[in-house]
Amino acid sequence: MGEKTEQEEKMGCIVRQFNLLSSAERKLTLGEILNSCTSEEISYIDQKLPDFLYRDFISELPLELAERILERLPVADLLQACTVSRSWNDIISGMKMVWRAQCLKFGCLSSGIDPNFPKQSCIKGMKIQHDLHEGSAWKQDAIVNLVKSPGRFSALHHDREHVAGGTSDSIHTHDNQTSSESVVIWSVINSSVVLSFPVSGSISCIKLSYPSLVVCGHFDGTLSSHQVSGNPETNTSPGDLINKFRLHTAPVLSLDFDESEDLLISGSADWTVKVWQLSTATQLSTLSSHSHWVLSVIFTPSHKHSIKTLSGKDVLVMMTRDDIQMFSWNPVQSDQGASLKGLTLSDIHIPLKSVTDAVQSFFFTPGLHFDGKNISFIRQMPMFDSHTIGDADIVTIDAESAQLVQSVHINQKIRKLLAIGKRFAIILLPYVDTKFKNLVVVDLKLEKIVGGCTVPHSRATTPDFSQVCIGRQDWLDGFSDDSTSGLVCCLGLQDSSLHTVIWT
């Protein structure tokens, strides 16, 4: 016992003397000690060093502090850390707030994140982003033999996993009983035609409300509504003509309707917007104070928008190449259309070009969107020295205050803003070659293009690109298991085919 005490006192003296040395003297002393060690003693040191050099901070730190540290790591490093040991995997995988934050970075929809296993939702979101970047998130297919050449699909619209296509440029016959143009309704899920019927006159725009109604705008200035499923009560069959709308004096370039409100809105190259009763083809009003062709109209009933100053009123947003205007009126069913009569003043006016020659004018780019609260569109400066490099902004305006909500700059030439959500937008760029992605996704939070694919060139049939339609749009608010499926986009090509882009 005395020898042990003497040894402890001796070691204590050595340690005290060592502590009195400077850093340089300590290093020199350690070097001399190592030089004096045998191989067995060196091996002992090697076994003891990991206990001093490698600390299991994940297990030793309080969980809240470990989470604060790990939330700063890229998700790839987090996943790598999970492979260190079983205990690390259990601890890190259980940090729900860390994985939820990573999910939101990847664009996952907040309500779509698995509350019990957010790590799995994060991995799915990371894979979607990776596949978008690599061009493998979507598959493409050509749908042929739906119409005979030289006829082609000049107008498309998607609703409930069905695409309605209207044709133009078909071979005209001299038989008055035979129509040369047609409407084809194609099922995305079954990849088959569910209905095809002839119509009178080339189709310039179309809207489908599956499975009840489809309305066509025609280049001759008329519109026509048709049954989709038929109605035994009225003794009508699928494809039967319901109403013909005549009063426009130039091609109908845009339309929108709402069956519950019994209203149809049409915009024309005759510089007017007409409001119709959908069920009777009765014209209720004409808005004619426009400076150019009316290229896009969006009708929103009173219960589907959140503009407080226009509460209880129906809203119409319309676009020409010069401006965007918003009109409102009391629901027709409440005042028999009285507030529509003499309607001339807009609730909001957004110019799309400069008002003076001193400022370079904006280049008109199609793509008008209204989500019930915000209006989105493209502002683009003309650049003619490149097929790809551009100067464009995706602009979002508050429809109530007319104040800017967001402007996302894109250094690309944009053909059309196809759709926009709370997190993502999808835009069509010019076709360059097979290596250049021209159907791309923009992350509005990161303010950059995150991926897409290359689609064939689709020649515009109208200034608003009626020959291109967007599919499901719920994924634009954020990724979820339910949203990343079905049709992304469909294009009518010059060779009479349809080109589809579908989630893999």
ChimeraX attribute file (.defattr): number of C-alpha atoms within 10 A of each C-alpha:
attribute: neighborCount
match mode: 1-to-1
recipient: residues
	/A:1	6
	/A:2	7
	/A:3	8
	/A:4	9
	/A:5	10
	/A:6	11
	/A:7	12
	/A:8	12
	/A:9	12
	/A:10	12
	/A:11	12
	/A:12	12
	/A:13	12
	/A:14	11
	/A:15	11
	/A:16	11
	/A:17	10
	/A:18	15
	/A:19	11
	/A:20	10
	/A:21	12
	/A:22	10
	/A:23	11
	/A:24	8
	/A:25	12
	/A:26	14
	/A:27	12
	/A:28	11
	/A:29	14
	/A:30	12
	/A:31	11
	/A:32	11
	/A:33	10
	/A:34	13
	/A:35	10
	/A:36	11
	/A:37	12
	/A:38	10
	/A:39	10
	/A:40	9
	/A:41	12
	/A:42	14
	/A:43	11
	/A:44	11
	/A:45	13
	/A:46	11
	/A:47	10
	/A:48	11
	/A:49	10
	/A:50	10
	/A:51	10
	/A:52	7
	/A:53	7
	/A:54	8
	/A:55	10
	/A:56	9
	/A:57	10
	/A:58	17
	/A:59	13
	/A:60	9
	/A:61	11
	/A:62	10
	/A:63	14
	/A:64	9
	/A:65	11
	/A:66	17
	/A:67	19
	/A:68	12
	/A:69	12
	/A:70	18
	/A:71	17
	/A:72	12
	/A:73	13
	/A:74	10
	/A:75	21
	/A:76	10
	/A:77	11
	/A:78	19
	/A:79	16
	/A:80	10
	/A:81	15
	/A:82	16
	/A:83	11
	/A:84	10
	/A:85	9
	/A:86	10
	/A:87	13
	/A:88	16
	/A:89	16
	/A:90	11
	/A:91	15
	/A:92	23
	/A:93	19
	/A:94	15
	/A:95	19
	/A:96	17
	/A:97	15
	/A:98	22
	/A:99	26
	/A:100	21
	/A:101	15
	/A:102	25
	/A:103	27
	/A:104	18
	/A:105	15
	/A:106	23
	/A:107	25
	/A:108	28
	/A:109	22
	/A:110	16
	/A:111	10
	/A:112	16
	/A:113	22
	/A:114	16
	/A:115	13
	/A:116	10
	/A:117	15
	/A:118	23
	/A:119	25
	/A:120	15
	/A:121	26
	/A:122	24
	/A:123	18
	/A:124	18
	/A:125	25
	/A:126	20
	/A:127	14
	/A:128	21
	/A:129	20
	/A:130	16
	/A:131	17
	/A:132	19
	/A:133	18
	/A:134	13
	/A:135	16
	/A:136	15
	/A:137	20
	/A:138	20
	/A:139	14
	/A:140	18
	/A:141	11
	/A:142	14
	/A:143	15
	/A:144	12
	/A:145	10
	/A:146	20
	/A:147	21
	/A:148	15
	/A:149	14
	/A:150	12
	/A:151	23
	/A:152	25
	/A:153	33
	/A:154	28
	/A:155	30
	/A:156	29
	/A:157	24
	/A:158	27
	/A:159	16
	/A:160	16
	/A:161	15
	/A:162	24
	/A:163	25
	/A:164	27
	/A:165	33
	/A:166	34
	/A:167	28
	/A:168	22
	/A:169	17
	/A:170	20
	/A:171	12
	/A:172	12
	/A:173	10
	/A:174	8
	/A:175	8
	/A:176	7
	/A:177	7
	/A:178	12
	/A:179	18
	/A:180	22
	/A:181	23
	/A:182	23
	/A:183	25
	/A:184	21
	/A:185	24
	/A:186	21
	/A:187	18
	/A:188	18
	/A:189	11
	/A:190	10
	/A:191	10
	/A:192	13
	/A:193	15
	/A:194	14
	/A:195	15
	/A:196	19
	/A:197	17
	/A:198	17
	/A:199	23
	/A:200	15
	/A:201	24
	/A:202	25
	/A:203	33
	/A:204	29
	/A:205	31
	/A:206	29
	/A:207	24
	/A:208	25
	/A:209	19
	/A:210	18
	/A:211	14
	/A:212	14
	/A:213	18
	/A:214	23
	/A:215	25
	/A:216	29
	/A:217	28
	/A:218	26
	/A:219	21
	/A:220	17
	/A:221	23
	/A:222	22
	/A:223	28
	/A:224	21
	/A:225	24
	/A:226	24
	/A:227	21
	/A:228	24
	/A:229	17
	/A:230	17
	/A:231	13
	/A:232	8
	/A:233	6
	/A:234	7
	/A:235	8
	/A:236	16
	/A:237	14
	/A:238	17
	/A:239	22
	/A:240	18
	/A:241	18
	/A:242	17
	/A:243	17
	/A:244	15
	/A:245	21
	/A:246	14
	/A:247	10
	/A:248	20
	/A:249	15
	/A:250	18
	/A:251	23
	/A:252	30
	/A:253	29
	/A:254	30
	/A:255	27
	/A:256	21
	/A:257	25
	/A:258	14
	/A:259	13
	/A:260	8
	/A:261	16
	/A:262	14
	/A:263	24
	/A:264	24
	/A:265	22
	/A:266	30
	/A:267	31
	/A:268	28
	/A:269	20
	/A:270	18
	/A:271	19
	/A:272	21
	/A:273	27
	/A:274	18
	/A:275	22
	/A:276	20
	/A:277	20
	/A:278	22
	/A:279	13
	/A:280	13
	/A:281	19
	/A:282	16
	/A:283	17
	/A:284	17
	/A:285	19
	/A:286	19
	/A:287	18
	/A:288	15
	/A:289	13
	/A:290	17
	/A:291	12
	/A:292	17
	/A:293	23
	/A:294	29
	/A:295	27
	/A:296	25
	/A:297	26
	/A:298	21
	/A:299	24
	/A:300	20
	/A:301	21
	/A:302	20
	/A:303	11
	/A:304	14
	/A:305	19
	/A:306	16
	/A:307	18
	/A:308	10
	/A:309	11
	/A:310	17
	/A:311	14
	/A:312	18
	/A:313	20
	/A:314	20
	/A:315	23
	/A:316	20
	/A:317	23
	/A:318	23
	/A:319	28
	/A:320	26
	/A:321	21
	/A:322	18
	/A:323	17
	/A:324	21
	/A:325	18
	/A:326	20
	/A:327	21
	/A:328	24
	/A:329	20
	/A:330	20
	/A:331	20
	/A:332	18
	/A:333	11
	/A:334	9
	/A:335	11
	/A:336	11
	/A:337	16
	/A:338	16
	/A:339	15
	/A:340	20
	/A:341	12
	/A:342	10
	/A:343	16
	/A:344	13
	/A:345	13
	/A:346	14
	/A:347	17
	/A:348	15
	/A:349	16
	/A:350	14
	/A:351	14
	/A:352	21
	/A:353	18
	/A:354	13
	/A:355	10
	/A:356	8
	/A:357	7
	/A:358	7
	/A:359	9
	/A:360	12
	/A:361	16
	/A:362	19
	/A:363	18
	/A:364	20
	/A:365	21
	/A:366	21
	/A:367	21
	/A:368	24
	/A:369	21
	/A:370	23
	/A:371	16
	/A:372	18
	/A:373	14
	/A:374	21
	/A:375	22
	/A:376	23
	/A:377	25
	/A:378	25
	/A:379	22
	/A:380	24
	/A:381	18
	/A:382	15
	/A:383	15
	/A:384	10
	/A:385	8
	/A:386	9
	/A:387	13
	/A:388	18
	/A:389	14
	/A:390	19
	/A:391	17
	/A:392	23
	/A:393	19
	/A:394	22
	/A:395	17
	/A:396	21
	/A:397	19
	/A:398	17
	/A:399	24
	/A:400	16
	/A:401	11
	/A:402	15
	/A:403	11
	/A:404	13
	/A:405	13
	/A:406	15
	/A:407	18
	/A:408	17
	/A:409	18
	/A:410	18
	/A:411	13
	/A:412	20
	/A:413	23
	/A:414	24
	/A:415	21
	/A:416	23
	/A:417	21
	/A:418	22
	/A:419	23
	/A:420	27
	/A:421	18
	/A:422	15
	/A:423	20
	/A:424	25
	/A:425	21
	/A:426	24
	/A:427	21
	/A:428	21
	/A:429	22
	/A:430	20
	/A:431	19
	/A:432	14
	/A:433	12
	/A:434	11
	/A:435	9
	/A:436	15
	/A:437	20
	/A:438	26
	/A:439	21
	/A:440	20
	/A:441	23
	/A:442	22
	/A:443	22
	/A:444	22
	/A:445	13
	/A:446	14
	/A:447	15
	/A:448	15
	/A:449	20
	/A:450	18
	/A:451	23
	/A:452	25
	/A:453	22
	/A:454	20
	/A:455	23
	/A:456	16
	/A:457	16
	/A:458	17
	/A:459	14
	/A:460	17
	/A:461	19
	/A:462	18
	/A:463	19
	/A:464	25
	/A:465	25
	/A:466	25
	/A:467	27
	/A:468	28
	/A:469	22
	/A:470	19
	/A:471	25
	/A:472	19
	/A:473	19
	/A:474	16
	/A:475	23
	/A:476	24
	/A:477	18
	/A:478	24
	/A:479	27
	/A:480	21
	/A:481	15
	/A:482	10
	/A:483	17
	/A:484	21
	/A:485	15
	/A:486	18
	/A:487	26
	/A:488	21
	/A:489	23
	/A:490	25
	/A:491	27
	/A:492	31
	/A:493	20
	/A:494	17
	/A:495	15
	/A:496	23
	/A:497	20
	/A:498	23
	/A:499	19
	/A:500	21
	/A:501	23
	/A:502	19
	/A:503	15
	/A:504	13
